[in-house]
Amino acid sequence: MDSATSDARTPLGASADNGLKIVVVGGFGVGKTTLVRSVSEIRPLNTEETMTKAGEAVDDISEVRGKSATTVAFDFGRVTLDARNVLYLFGAPGQERFWFLWDRLFSGTLGAVVLVDTRRIGDSWYAIDRLEHHGTPFIVACNDFGGTAYAPQQIREALDLDPHVPLLDCDARSRASAKQVLITLVEHVKNQHVKNQHVKNQHAESRHTKGRYDAQGSARPQVPVPHQELAL
């Protein structure tokens, strides 16, 4: 897959004071670097190195024969949401020998995009497992490499996705498509926050209500406070 790089050189606004960290993760060669490059408003920082013959014995390149470079640390890009909020994008390395970096990248993350190549769907299991372990909200985006098309339900079953996890198709080379992926993630994170807050409020109300009853389930009598003891 060809990569695309944004030519924009947008300076960070002086009023921007809320940085939101997003991680793009997935298997080897699924298009993480390409997605960060296509959507970033600045020239992305990347740590790509040329692939060599020696690496063929370590990385499975049978499905990515056209790939000539690989990320060895992480990619970094930036997208401004509004005057105060900025997304900082981190593209994680996909090779198994760099997976130890993922837990560090997930620290402090608002949410994550799991980028999937449906020809190698098993390569995405570890990313989903680690995100679920950390309790990090995430969405799944299937990058278009051509080939056999699968129904969304087939992909959900193959990845054992919870029903609430958004699943969408994308083309990592397209800025518009990559932006839609980020919009979907931000909306999902917002919905999860509202849902979690609702649950917390319900638990707080339950504790409050329980405190008004004794062990037998009877309402505790309200003891009147003498007038002279009131704080005036």
N, CA, C and O of each residue as an XYZ file, in Angstrom:
928
protein
N       0.844     -1.194      0.000
C       0.000      0.000      0.000
C       0.874      1.237      0.000
O       1.807      1.340      0.797
N       0.584      2.168     -0.878
C       1.332      3.421     -0.935
C       0.946      4.281      0.247
O      -0.190      4.232      0.719
N       1.886      5.063      0.720
C       1.607      5.956      1.839
C       1.424      7.367      1.339
O       1.842      7.714      0.234
N       0.787      8.179      2.174
C       0.538      9.566      1.827
C       0.975     10.434      2.984
O       0.784     10.069      4.144
N       1.559     11.578      2.683
C       2.019     12.490      3.714
C       1.364     13.841      3.512
O       1.370     14.382      2.406
N       0.788     14.397      4.603
C       0.175     15.710      4.529
C       1.245     16.778      4.374
O       2.293     16.720      5.017
N       0.971     17.756      3.510
C       1.917     18.854      3.311
C       1.622     20.038      4.222
O       2.329     21.045      4.187
N       0.557     19.912      5.052
C       0.173     21.021      5.913
C       1.242     21.281      6.969
O       1.886     20.357      7.464
N       1.416     22.557      7.302
C       2.334     22.941      8.365
C       1.557     23.844      9.316
O       1.859     25.032      9.424
N       0.565     23.296     10.002
C      -0.317     24.079     10.847
C       0.298     24.280     12.222
O       0.564     23.301     12.920
N       0.533     25.536     12.633
C       1.092     25.764     13.965
C       0.058     25.475     15.046
O      -1.143     25.614     14.815
N       0.520     25.075     16.216
C      -0.369     24.804     17.331
C      -0.875     26.121     17.897
O      -0.091     27.021     18.198
N      -2.214     26.230     18.042
C      -2.814     27.455     18.531
C      -2.389     27.779     19.957
O      -2.158     26.875     20.761
N      -2.285     29.063     20.269
C      -1.841     29.489     21.592
C      -2.834     29.098     22.679
O      -2.456     28.945     23.841
N      -4.119     28.934     22.303
C      -5.146     28.616     23.296
C      -5.296     27.117     23.530
O      -6.063     26.705     24.401
N      -4.580     26.298     22.771
C      -4.683     24.841     22.925
C      -4.033     24.410     24.233
O      -2.825     24.563     24.416
N      -4.847     23.869     25.145
C      -4.314     23.486     26.453
C      -4.766     22.098     26.890
O      -4.566     21.716     28.043
N      -5.370     21.344     25.984
C      -5.852     20.018     26.348
C      -5.414     19.003     25.294
O      -6.046     18.865     24.246
N      -4.327     18.299     25.587
C      -3.822     17.301     24.648
C      -4.420     15.929     24.936
O      -4.385     15.457     26.073
N      -4.965     15.295     23.913
C      -5.622     13.998     24.044
C      -4.818     12.957     23.264
O      -4.609     13.091     22.059
N      -4.381     11.939     23.961
C      -3.503     10.939     23.363
C      -4.294      9.802     22.738
O      -5.141      9.191     23.390
N      -4.013      9.519     21.464
C      -4.638      8.444     20.714
C      -3.545      7.509     20.197
O      -2.525      7.970     19.685
N      -3.754      6.205     20.330
C      -2.799      5.224     19.830
C      -3.421      4.457     18.661
O      -4.566      4.012     18.734
N      -2.653      4.313     17.593
C      -3.052      3.483     16.449
C      -2.215      2.219     16.507
O      -0.988      2.272     16.424
N      -2.881      1.086     16.649
C      -2.174     -0.159     16.900
C      -2.724     -1.250     15.984
O      -3.832     -1.137     15.461
N      -1.950     -2.286     15.802
C      -2.366     -3.399     14.940
C      -1.172     -4.223     14.525
O      -0.048     -3.967     14.956
N      -1.412     -5.197     13.698
C      -0.357     -6.099     13.269
C       0.653     -5.451     12.337
O       0.535     -4.278     11.981
N       1.626     -6.222     11.958
C       2.708     -5.777     11.087
C       2.170     -5.466      9.687
O       1.519     -6.302      9.060
N       2.458     -4.238      9.203
C       2.105     -3.876      7.837
C       0.642     -3.647      7.570
O       0.193     -3.830      6.438
N      -0.141     -3.245      8.595
C      -1.572     -3.026      8.367
C      -1.896     -1.587      7.964
O      -3.044     -1.288      7.639
N      -0.893     -0.681      7.981
C      -1.132      0.691      7.522
C      -1.161      1.743      8.610
O      -1.707      2.826      8.400
N      -0.587      1.454      9.767
C      -0.609      2.413     10.877
C       0.155      3.687     10.539
O      -0.345      4.791     10.752
N       1.363      3.533     10.016
C       2.161      4.705      9.633
C       1.452      5.510      8.554
O       1.458      6.740      8.589
N       0.846      4.824      7.604
C       0.134      5.494      6.518
C      -1.029      6.315      7.057
O      -1.247      7.442      6.613
N      -1.778      5.767      8.008
C      -2.921      6.490      8.564
C      -2.465      7.739      9.305
O      -3.056      8.805      9.133
N      -1.426      7.625     10.124
C      -0.926      8.791     10.854
C      -0.441      9.858      9.878
O      -0.704     11.044     10.078
N       0.257      9.452      8.835
C       0.758     10.404      7.838
C      -0.377     11.111      7.109
O      -0.315     12.317      6.870
N      -1.406     10.360      6.760
C      -2.467     10.944      5.932
C      -3.329     11.937      6.686
O      -3.871     12.861      6.079
N      -3.471     11.771      8.004
C      -4.396     12.625      8.744
C      -3.692     13.721      9.536
O      -4.337     14.695      9.924
N      -2.391     13.593      9.787
C      -1.687     14.569     10.617
C      -1.609     15.926      9.928
O      -1.373     16.018      8.723
N      -1.816     16.983     10.725
C      -1.743     18.344     10.182
C      -0.311     18.871     10.193
O      -0.050     19.949      9.660
N       0.601     18.144     10.778
C       2.015     18.494     10.766
C       2.784     17.374     10.071
O       2.258     16.279      9.870
N       4.013     17.653      9.712
C       4.847     16.585      9.175
C       5.066     15.553     10.276
O       5.642     15.882     11.313
N       4.627     14.330     10.080
C       4.721     13.355     11.161
C       6.164     12.980     11.490
O       7.044     12.961     10.630
N       6.361     12.687     12.754
C       7.608     12.083     13.173
C       7.468     10.577     12.985
O       6.504      9.985     13.469
N       8.399      9.959     12.303
C       8.338      8.506     12.181
C       9.720      7.918     12.393
O      10.739      8.596     12.260
N       9.722      6.640     12.727
C      10.979      5.945     13.023
C      11.099      4.732     12.113
O      11.431      3.636     12.564
N      10.829      4.935     10.837
C      10.923      3.841      9.883
C      12.377      3.576      9.500
O      13.178      4.496      9.337
N      12.686      2.300      9.365
C      13.997      1.872      8.898
C      13.813      0.890      7.743
O      12.812      0.179      7.666
N      14.788      0.868      6.860
C      14.720     -0.019      5.701
C      14.779     -1.473      6.144
O      15.610     -1.858      6.966
N      13.879     -2.270      5.582
C      13.867     -3.696      5.887
C      14.995     -4.389      5.127
O      15.278     -4.061      3.975
N      15.623     -5.337      5.782
C      16.751     -6.049      5.186
C      16.451     -7.544      5.084
O      15.449     -8.030      5.608
N      17.318     -8.241      4.415
C      17.178     -9.696      4.279
C      17.230    -10.380      5.640
O      16.569    -11.394      5.862
N      18.021     -9.814      6.548
C      18.148    -10.408      7.876
C      16.815    -10.419      8.614
O      16.544    -11.320      9.408
N      15.977     -9.402      8.344
C      14.698     -9.313      9.025
C      13.683    -10.328      8.555
O      12.697    -10.578      9.248
N      13.897    -10.915      7.398
C      12.944    -11.877      6.870
C      12.851    -13.116      7.745
O      11.829    -13.801      7.762
N      13.911    -13.394      8.460
C      13.892    -14.561      9.341
C      13.137    -14.278     10.634
O      12.818    -15.200     11.384
N      12.849    -12.988     10.898
C      12.179    -12.601     12.136
C      10.732    -12.202     11.892
O       9.837    -12.622     12.626
N      10.494    -11.377     10.845
C       9.160    -10.868     10.535
C       8.560    -11.632      9.361
O       9.239    -11.897      8.369
N       7.282    -11.982      9.482
C       6.576    -12.665      8.404
C       6.141    -11.626      7.373
O       5.210    -10.859      7.617
N       6.806    -11.602      6.233
C       6.475    -10.616      5.193
C       5.770    -11.258      4.006
O       5.683    -10.659      2.934
N       5.270    -12.468      4.192
C       4.640    -13.188      3.081
C       3.418    -12.458      2.536
O       3.107    -12.566      1.350
N       2.722    -11.712      3.398
C       1.523    -10.995      2.964
C       1.794     -9.520      2.689
O       0.885     -8.791      2.290
N       3.027     -9.071      2.894
C       3.361     -7.653      2.678
C       4.638     -7.552      1.848
O       5.594     -6.881      2.237
N       4.640     -8.218      0.717
C       5.836     -8.282     -0.125
C       6.301     -6.915     -0.609
O       7.493     -6.724     -0.851
N       5.392     -5.967     -0.755
C       5.778     -4.652     -1.253
C       6.314     -3.723     -0.186
O       6.690     -2.589     -0.486
N       6.357     -4.177      1.045
C       6.795     -3.318      2.149
C       8.319     -3.271      2.200
O       8.975     -4.311      2.255
N       8.882     -2.061      2.183
C      10.335     -1.908      2.151
C      10.895     -1.259      3.408
O      12.108     -1.263      3.618
N      10.013     -0.691      4.259
C      10.456     -0.055      5.496
C       9.494     -0.426      6.616
O       8.339     -0.772      6.366
N       9.971     -0.351      7.834
C       9.139     -0.729      8.980
C       9.408      0.178     10.169
O      10.525      0.664     10.348
N       8.375      0.405     10.986
C       8.495      1.247     12.175
C       9.208      0.483     13.284
O       8.853     -0.655     13.591
N      10.214      1.115     13.883
C      10.984      0.449     14.933
C      10.779      1.095     16.310
O      11.319      0.599     17.299
N      10.024      2.172     16.395
C       9.679      2.766     17.695
C       8.216      3.174     17.649
O       7.350      2.398     18.054
N       7.918      4.383     17.160
C       6.526      4.770     16.969
C       6.455      5.948     16.010
O       7.446      6.639     15.777
N       5.262      6.165     15.454
C       4.981      7.342     14.625
C       4.257      8.368     15.494
O       3.602      8.015     16.474
N       4.384      9.637     15.124
C       3.716     10.683     15.896
C       3.144     11.729     14.954
O       3.825     12.207     14.046
N       1.880     12.077     15.183
C       1.233     13.125     14.406
C       0.302     13.936     15.292
O       0.150     13.644     16.478
N      -0.328     14.968     14.705
C      -1.184     15.858     15.490
C      -2.391     16.292     14.673
O      -2.281     16.574     13.480
N      -3.550     16.340     15.336
C      -4.776     16.828     14.710
C      -5.467     17.762     15.693
O      -5.739     17.368     16.827
N      -5.756     18.996     15.277
C      -6.455     19.953     16.126
C      -7.958     19.752     16.008
O      -8.507     19.761     14.906
N      -8.628     19.570     17.154
C     -10.082     19.420     17.161
C     -10.776     20.766     17.188
O     -11.692     21.021     16.406
N     -10.332     21.632     18.096
C     -10.882     22.977     18.204
C      -9.828     23.862     18.864
O      -8.661     23.479     18.957
N     -10.239     25.045     19.320
C      -9.272     26.004     19.849
C      -8.512     25.484     21.063
O      -7.388     25.914     21.323
N      -9.120     24.555     21.812
C      -8.487     24.098     23.055
C      -8.023     22.644     23.005
O      -7.105     22.267     23.734
N      -8.639     21.830     22.161
C      -8.379     20.388     22.193
C      -7.585     19.901     20.985
O      -7.902     20.223     19.840
N      -6.554     19.124     21.266
C      -5.669     18.604     20.232
C      -5.498     17.100     20.419
O      -5.305     16.622     21.537
N      -5.570     16.363     19.319
C      -5.283     14.933     19.365
C      -3.816     14.710     19.029
O      -3.319     15.207     18.018
N      -3.132     13.966     19.875
C      -1.763     13.535     19.591
C      -1.816     12.056     19.207
O      -2.253     11.214     19.992
N      -1.370     11.756     18.003
C      -1.484     10.409     17.455
C      -0.165      9.657     17.583
O       0.885     10.160     17.183
N      -0.222      8.473     18.132
C       0.946      7.608     18.260
C       0.677      6.310     17.503
O      -0.249      5.568     17.831
N       1.491      6.047     16.495
C       1.390      4.802     15.755
C       2.355      3.782     16.324
O       3.567      3.994     16.309
N       1.826      2.673     16.827
C       2.664      1.665     17.484
C       3.329      0.756     16.453
O       2.765      0.522     15.384
N       4.514      0.246     16.759
C       5.167     -0.718     15.865
C       4.399     -2.042     15.874
O       3.867     -2.451     16.906
N       4.346     -2.704     14.718
C       3.527     -3.900     14.607
C       4.237     -5.219     14.817
O       3.585     -6.229     15.085
N       5.572     -5.240     14.700
C       6.287     -6.508     14.819
C       6.225     -7.029     16.256
O       6.261     -6.258     17.214
N       6.132     -8.333     16.381
C       6.001     -8.954     17.690
C       7.151     -8.590     18.619
O       6.946     -8.456     19.825
N       8.352     -8.427     18.083
C       9.497     -8.143     18.955
C       9.436     -6.747     19.566
O      10.215     -6.438     20.468
N       8.511     -5.886     19.084
C       8.351     -4.547     19.647
C       7.081     -4.413     20.485
O       6.758     -3.315     20.938
N       6.366     -5.498     20.695
C       5.117     -5.426     21.439
C       5.313     -4.962     22.878
O       4.379     -4.448     23.494
N       6.516     -5.139     23.419
C       6.760     -4.705     24.794
C       6.587     -3.192     24.941
O       6.385     -2.700     26.051
N       6.664     -2.443     23.823
C       6.484     -1.000     23.858
C       5.016     -0.604     24.008
O       4.714      0.507     24.443
N       4.110     -1.503     23.652
C       2.699     -1.147     23.600
C       2.147     -0.720     24.952
O       1.437      0.282     25.036
N       2.458     -1.460     26.010
C       1.927     -1.121     27.319
C       2.333      0.289     27.735
O       1.557      0.999     28.375
N       3.550      0.691     27.371
C       3.988      2.055     27.687
C       3.224      3.081     26.853
O       2.852      4.142     27.356
N       2.993      2.767     25.593
C       2.239      3.686     24.734
C       0.790      3.821     25.200
O       0.194      4.891     25.075
N       0.222      2.736     25.738
C      -1.172      2.776     26.175
C      -1.363      3.616     27.428
O      -2.484      4.034     27.719
N      -0.295      3.873     28.177
C      -0.397      4.651     29.404
C      -0.892      6.068     29.112
O      -0.307      6.775     28.291
N      -1.959      6.479     29.778
C      -2.504      7.816     29.589
C      -3.258      8.017     28.293
O      -3.502      9.153     27.886
N      -3.632      6.925     27.637
C      -4.298      7.020     26.338
C      -5.798      7.244     26.495
O      -6.454      6.570     27.289
N      -6.335      8.193     25.734
C      -7.775      8.442     25.724
C      -8.510      7.284     25.073
O      -9.551      6.847     25.564
N      -7.972      6.788     23.971
C      -8.587      5.693     23.236
C      -7.643      5.205     22.153
O      -6.579      5.784     21.938
N      -8.034      4.145     21.477
C      -7.146      3.532     20.486
C      -7.921      3.105     19.247
O      -9.115      2.808     19.299
N      -7.204      3.087     18.142
C      -7.696      2.529     16.885
C      -6.943      1.231     16.628
O      -5.715      1.227     16.549
N      -7.674      0.136     16.499
C      -7.064     -1.126     16.096
C      -7.254     -1.254     14.588
O      -8.369     -1.441     14.101
N      -6.145     -1.149     13.860
C      -6.192     -1.228     12.407
C      -6.015     -2.683     11.997
O      -5.098     -3.362     12.459
N      -6.911     -3.160     11.114
C      -6.965     -4.578     10.773
C      -6.816     -4.776      9.272
O      -7.399     -4.049      8.468
N      -6.020     -5.777      8.916
C      -5.966     -6.293      7.546
C      -6.724     -7.618      7.588
O      -6.256     -8.575      8.205
N      -7.880     -7.687      6.943
C      -8.728     -8.880      7.059
C      -8.088    -10.119      6.433
O      -8.569    -11.230      6.656
N      -7.019     -9.955      5.657
C      -6.298    -11.119      5.136
C      -5.486    -11.790      6.241
O      -5.139    -12.967      6.146
N      -5.187    -11.014      7.301
C      -4.377    -11.523      8.416
C      -5.031    -11.101      9.731
O      -4.409    -10.449     10.569
N      -6.277    -11.480      9.893
C      -7.070    -10.956     11.006
C      -6.522    -11.405     12.358
O      -6.699    -10.711     13.359
N      -5.860    -12.553     12.394
C      -5.298    -13.050     13.646
C      -4.213    -12.159     14.211
O      -3.923    -12.214     15.406
N      -3.604    -11.330     13.356
C      -2.546    -10.429     13.823
C      -3.076     -9.340     14.754
O      -2.298     -8.643     15.405
N      -4.404     -9.194     14.816
C      -5.000     -8.118     15.613
C      -5.428     -8.580     16.996
O      -5.783     -7.755     17.838
N      -5.401     -9.873     17.244
C      -5.897    -10.381     18.523
C      -5.123     -9.835     19.706
O      -5.715     -9.451     20.715
N      -3.795     -9.799     19.592
C      -2.984     -9.360     20.733
C      -3.275     -7.903     21.079
O      -3.357     -7.552     22.256
N      -3.432     -7.054     20.066
C      -3.721     -5.636     20.315
C      -5.035     -5.482     21.075
O      -5.112     -4.710     22.030
N      -6.056     -6.205     20.660
C      -7.356     -6.127     21.330
C      -7.256     -6.650     22.752
O      -7.844     -6.079     23.670
N      -6.519     -7.725     22.936
C      -6.345     -8.296     24.268
C      -5.687     -7.308     25.219
O      -6.129     -7.162     26.358
N      -4.629     -6.620     24.767
C      -3.926     -5.669     25.627
C      -4.791     -4.455     25.947
O      -4.765     -3.956     27.073
N      -5.547     -3.980     24.980
C      -6.416     -2.825     25.212
C      -7.517     -3.171     26.212
O      -7.845     -2.369     27.087
N      -8.082     -4.365     26.078
C      -9.101     -4.795     27.035
C      -8.491     -4.951     28.420
O      -9.131     -4.636     29.424
N      -7.257     -5.434     28.476
C      -6.558     -5.587     29.757
C      -6.380     -4.234     30.442
O      -6.530     -4.127     31.659
N      -6.061     -3.209     29.668
C      -5.851     -1.874     30.223
C      -7.167     -1.123     30.434
O      -7.169     -0.065     31.064
N      -8.278     -1.644     29.925
C      -9.544     -0.942     30.023
C      -9.611      0.287     29.136
O     -10.329      1.241     29.435
N      -8.857      0.262     28.040
C      -8.794      1.407     27.119
C      -9.896      1.300     26.064
O      -9.986      0.277     25.386
N     -10.737      2.329     25.904
C     -11.747      2.292     24.852
C     -11.076      2.218     23.479
O     -10.050      2.858     23.250
N     -11.659      1.437     22.572
C     -11.067      1.327     21.239
C     -12.142      1.040     20.201
O     -13.244      0.592     20.515
N     -11.781      1.315     18.959
C     -12.611      0.939     17.826
C     -11.756      0.083     16.891
O     -10.531      0.052     17.011
N     -12.409     -0.604     15.970
C     -11.702     -1.434     14.995
C     -11.972     -0.878     13.602
O     -13.124     -0.696     13.208
N     -10.898     -0.610     12.859
C     -11.006     -0.103     11.488
C     -10.328     -1.083     10.541
O      -9.144     -1.384     10.692
N     -11.080     -1.579      9.567
C     -10.545     -2.536      8.595
C      -9.981     -1.780      7.402
O     -10.730     -1.182      6.629
N      -8.663     -1.806      7.254
C      -8.000     -1.106      6.165
C      -8.222     -1.863      4.854
O      -8.153     -3.091      4.815
N      -8.485     -1.119      3.793
C      -8.834     -1.727      2.512
C      -7.580     -2.117      1.735
O      -6.874     -1.262      1.201
N      -7.319     -3.407      1.682
C      -6.221     -3.937      0.888
C      -6.739     -4.712     -0.327
O      -5.972     -5.376     -1.023
N      -8.053     -4.619     -0.573
C      -8.634     -5.426     -1.643
C      -8.827     -6.861     -1.174
O      -8.757     -7.149      0.021
N      -9.066     -7.742     -2.108
C      -9.238     -9.150     -1.744
C     -10.654     -9.448     -1.306
O     -11.578     -8.695     -1.612
N     -10.824    -10.538     -0.595
C     -12.135    -11.022     -0.184
C     -12.804    -10.057      0.784
O     -12.191     -9.597      1.748
N     -14.067     -9.760      0.513
C     -14.839     -8.885      1.401
C     -15.598     -9.749      2.413
O     -16.195    -10.763      2.053
N     -15.566     -9.338      3.666
C     -16.249    -10.070      4.725
C     -17.348     -9.203      5.328
O     -17.209     -7.984      5.432
N     -18.432     -9.845      5.718
C     -19.519     -9.132      6.379
C     -19.058     -8.682      7.758
O     -18.243     -9.358      8.385
N     -19.571     -7.542      8.244
C     -19.178     -7.061      9.571
C     -19.351     -8.113     10.668
O     -18.510     -8.216     11.561
N     -20.420     -8.882     10.612
C     -20.639     -9.883     11.640
C     -19.563    -10.971     11.625
O     -19.176    -11.490     12.672
N     -19.088    -11.308     10.423
C     -18.006    -12.293     10.320
C     -16.735    -11.772     10.993
O     -16.041    -12.513     11.690
N     -16.440    -10.494     10.775
C     -15.242     -9.893     11.380
C     -15.401     -9.811     12.890
O     -14.459    -10.080     13.635
N     -16.597     -9.439     13.342
C     -16.845     -9.368     14.788
C     -16.633    -10.727     15.446
O     -16.029    -10.823     16.514
N     -17.130    -11.762     14.807
C     -16.987    -13.098     15.368
C     -15.528    -13.550     15.355
O     -15.061    -14.186     16.300
N     -14.806    -13.217     14.271
C     -13.401    -13.616     14.178
C     -12.546    -12.936     15.239
O     -11.584    -13.519     15.739
N     -12.906    -11.682     15.586
C     -12.154    -10.922     16.587
C     -12.774    -11.020     17.980
O     -12.218    -10.502     18.948
N     -13.924    -11.682     18.078
C     -14.640    -11.813     19.346
C     -14.880    -10.437     19.960
O     -14.600    -10.211     21.138
N     -15.408     -9.511     19.133
C     -15.639     -8.142     19.587
C     -16.929     -8.037     20.388
O     -17.928     -8.682     20.071
N     -16.891     -7.215     21.428
C     -18.121     -6.887     22.146
C     -19.029     -6.070     21.228
O     -18.542     -5.322     20.380
N     -20.342     -6.210     21.393
C     -21.282     -5.500     20.507
C     -21.122     -3.988     20.516
O     -21.421     -3.328     19.521
N     -20.646     -3.425     21.644
C     -20.555     -1.968     21.743
C     -19.326     -1.395     21.053
O     -19.224     -0.177     20.905
N     -18.380     -2.246     20.621
C     -17.155     -1.755     19.979
C     -17.451     -1.405     18.513
O     -17.845     -2.279     17.742
N     -17.266     -0.134     18.122
C     -17.524      0.255     16.726
C     -16.583     -0.456     15.758
O     -15.404     -0.658     16.049
N     -17.124     -0.829     14.607
C     -16.360     -1.481     13.539
C     -16.665     -0.753     12.242
O     -17.831     -0.570     11.894
N     -15.623     -0.331     11.519
C     -15.838      0.381     10.271
C     -14.733      0.049      9.274
O     -13.660     -0.425      9.647
N     -15.018      0.308      7.993
C     -14.025      0.153      6.939
C     -13.306      1.478      6.748
O     -13.866      2.540      7.021
N     -12.069      1.417      6.279
C     -11.336      2.647      6.018
C     -10.291      2.407      4.939
O      -9.966      1.270      4.598
N      -9.777      3.514      4.413
C      -8.632      3.499      3.518
C      -7.592      4.415      4.158
O      -7.738      5.637      4.130
N      -6.554      3.834      4.729
C      -5.573      4.617      5.487
C      -4.875      5.668      4.633
O      -4.308      6.618      5.174
N      -4.904      5.519      3.308
C      -4.256      6.488      2.424
C      -5.068      7.760      2.269
O      -4.541      8.791      1.849
N      -6.352      7.692      2.608
C      -7.269      8.813      2.412
C      -7.380      9.646      3.680
O      -7.707      9.126      4.747
N      -7.111     10.930      3.562
C      -7.229     11.825      4.716
C      -8.668     11.852      5.236
O      -8.892     11.824      6.446
N      -9.641     11.905      4.323
C     -11.047     11.947      4.730
C     -11.434     10.672      5.471
O     -12.140     10.724      6.478
N     -10.978      9.542      4.978
C     -11.287      8.271      5.615
C     -10.625      8.175      6.984
O     -11.246      7.719      7.944
N      -9.375      8.600      7.078
C      -8.663      8.562      8.353
C      -9.315      9.499      9.369
O      -9.384      9.177     10.555
N      -9.795     10.657      8.907
C     -10.484     11.578      9.807
C     -11.762     10.952     10.352
O     -12.091     11.126     11.525
N     -12.483     10.221      9.497
C     -13.705      9.572      9.947
C     -13.411      8.517     11.012
O     -14.199      8.322     11.937
N     -12.284      7.846     10.877
C     -11.871      6.875     11.892
C     -11.686      7.580     13.237
O     -12.165      7.092     14.260
N     -10.999      8.720     13.243
C     -10.761      9.448     14.490
C     -12.051     10.007     15.072
O     -12.243     10.006     16.287
N     -12.934     10.485     14.199
C     -14.231     10.993     14.663
C     -15.021      9.881     15.345
O     -15.629     10.090     16.394
N     -15.002      8.699     14.735
C     -15.712      7.557     15.311
C     -15.144      7.209     16.680
O     -15.893      6.905     17.609
N     -13.820      7.254     16.806
C     -13.189      6.945     18.089
C     -13.563      7.972     19.153
O     -13.932      7.606     20.268
N     -13.469      9.249     18.815
C     -13.779     10.298     19.795
C     -15.231     10.188     20.251
O     -15.518     10.343     21.438
N     -16.143      9.925     19.329
C     -17.557      9.767     19.693
C     -17.753      8.549     20.591
O     -18.542      8.585     21.534
N     -17.032      7.477     20.293
C     -17.133      6.267     21.112
C     -16.618      6.524     22.525
O     -17.239      6.105     23.501
N     -15.488      7.211     22.633
C     -14.931      7.524     23.950
C     -15.906      8.394     24.736
O     -16.109      8.184     25.932
N     -16.507      9.367     24.065
C     -17.483     10.243     24.724
C     -18.674      9.436     25.228
O     -19.114      9.619     26.363
N     -19.195      8.546     24.392
C     -20.345      7.724     24.787
C     -20.000      6.820     25.965
O     -20.809      6.628     26.872
N     -18.779      6.262     25.940
C     -18.350      5.404     27.038
C     -18.240      6.197     28.339
O     -18.585      5.699     29.410
N     -17.757      7.437     28.234
C     -17.630      8.290     29.421
C     -19.012      8.582     30.004
O     -19.201      8.512     31.219
N     -19.968      8.908     29.151
C     -21.337      9.196     29.611
C     -21.941      7.956     30.257
O     -22.585      8.046     31.302
N     -21.735      6.802     29.637
C     -22.259      5.549     30.180
C     -21.644      5.238     31.539
O     -22.354      4.875     32.476
N     -20.325      5.380     31.648
C     -19.650      5.095     32.910
C     -20.090      6.050     34.011
O     -20.248      5.652     35.165
N     -20.290      7.326     33.642
C     -20.737      8.305     34.626
C     -22.136      7.975     35.121
O     -22.441      8.138     36.302
N     -22.989      7.506     34.204
C     -24.350      7.107     34.578
C     -24.318      5.944     35.567
O     -25.067      5.930     36.544
N     -23.448      4.972     35.309
C     -23.318      3.822     36.209
C     -22.838      4.273     37.585
O     -23.352      3.809     38.603
N     -21.854      5.175     37.622
C     -21.345      5.680     38.892
C     -22.441      6.399     39.673
O     -22.547      6.247     40.890
N     -23.255      7.183     38.968
C     -24.349      7.895     39.630
C     -25.371      6.927     40.205
O     -25.906      7.149     41.292
N     -25.643      5.839     39.460
C     -26.578      4.835     39.952
C     -26.044      4.164     41.210
O     -26.791      3.936     42.161
N     -24.746      3.845     41.216
C     -24.137      3.216     42.384
C     -24.174      4.165     43.586
O     -24.447      3.743     44.710
N     -23.898      5.438     43.341
C     -23.918      6.411     44.426
C     -25.325      6.543     44.999
O     -25.495      6.626     46.216
N     -26.324      6.562     44.139
C     -27.713      6.657     44.585
C     -28.111      5.409     45.363
O     -28.835      5.485     46.356
N     -27.624      4.252     44.892
C     -27.928      2.996     45.585
C     -27.353      2.989     46.987
O     -28.019      2.560     47.929
N     -26.113      3.462     47.138
C     -25.484      3.525     48.458
C     -26.223      4.501     49.368
O     -26.393      4.253     50.562
N     -26.659      5.612     48.781
C     -27.381      6.617     49.561
C     -28.705      6.061     50.065
O     -29.079      6.257     51.222
N     -29.408      5.361     49.173
C     -30.698      4.781     49.538
C     -30.525      3.691     50.587
O     -31.309      3.612     51.533
N     -29.509      2.851     50.430
C     -29.245      1.767     51.367
C     -28.935      2.312     52.747
O     -29.296      1.696     53.750
N     -28.286      3.432     52.814
C     -27.924      4.013     54.093
C     -29.115      4.514     54.882
O     -28.994      4.772     56.080
N     -30.268      4.657     54.236
C     -31.465      5.146     54.910
C     -32.261      4.025     55.549
O     -33.298      4.283     56.160
N     -31.801      2.780     55.423
C     -32.521      1.634     55.963
C     -31.628      0.853     56.914
O     -30.408      0.831     56.755
N     -32.254      0.202     57.919
C     -31.491     -0.605     58.857
C     -31.311     -2.013     58.314
O     -31.748     -2.312     57.203
N     -30.673     -2.874     59.086
C     -30.365     -4.227     58.629
C     -31.611     -5.026     58.310
O     -31.554     -5.936     57.483
N     -32.760     -4.709     58.951
C     -34.003     -5.435     58.690
C     -34.779     -4.866     57.518
O     -35.857     -5.352     57.174
N     -34.232     -3.853     56.922
C     -34.896     -3.270     55.764
C     -35.902     -2.198     56.116
O     -36.593     -1.685     55.236
N     -35.998     -1.848     57.398
C     -36.925     -0.809     57.815
C     -36.252      0.555     57.738
O     -35.048      0.696     57.953
N     -37.058      1.537     57.430
C     -36.501      2.882     57.347
C     -36.002      3.322     58.706
O     -36.682      3.168     59.721
N     -34.793      3.875     58.705
C     -34.242      4.354     59.961
C     -34.993      5.609     60.407
O     -35.254      6.491     59.589
N     -35.346      5.704     61.700
C     -36.074      6.893     62.164
C     -35.201      8.129     62.065
O     -33.999      8.090     62.330
N     -35.818      9.203     61.685
C     -35.100     10.464     61.588
C     -35.088     11.133     62.964
O     -36.150     11.473     63.486
N     -33.926     11.326     63.551
C     -33.802     11.900     64.882
C     -33.837     13.416     64.779
O     -32.977     14.001     64.119
N     -34.800     14.066     65.408
C     -34.860     15.535     65.327
C     -33.681     16.169     66.054
O     -33.233     15.664     67.083
N     -33.194     17.249     65.527
C     -32.075     17.971     66.122
C     -32.638     19.106     66.964
O     -33.403     19.933     66.467
N     -32.258     19.150     68.246
C     -32.742     20.258     69.102
C     -32.359     21.602     68.487
O     -31.290     21.763     67.898
N     -33.291     22.578     68.652
C     -33.077     23.879     68.029
C     -31.786     24.520     68.488
O     -31.084     25.154     67.700
N     -31.465     24.350     69.793
C     -30.304     25.039     70.326
C     -28.982     24.471     69.792
O     -27.934     25.096     69.955
N     -29.021     23.270     69.144
C     -27.795     22.677     68.634
C     -27.545     23.026     67.164
O     -26.495     22.695     66.614
N     -28.501     23.684     66.540
C     -28.333     24.061     65.157
C     -27.233     25.094     65.015
O     -27.122     26.014     65.826
N     -26.433     24.939     63.995
C     -25.393     25.936     63.699
C     -26.035     27.096     62.978
O     -26.584     26.921     61.890
N     -25.976     28.284     63.564
C     -26.610     29.468     62.958
C     -25.559     30.379     62.365
O     -25.892     31.426     61.811
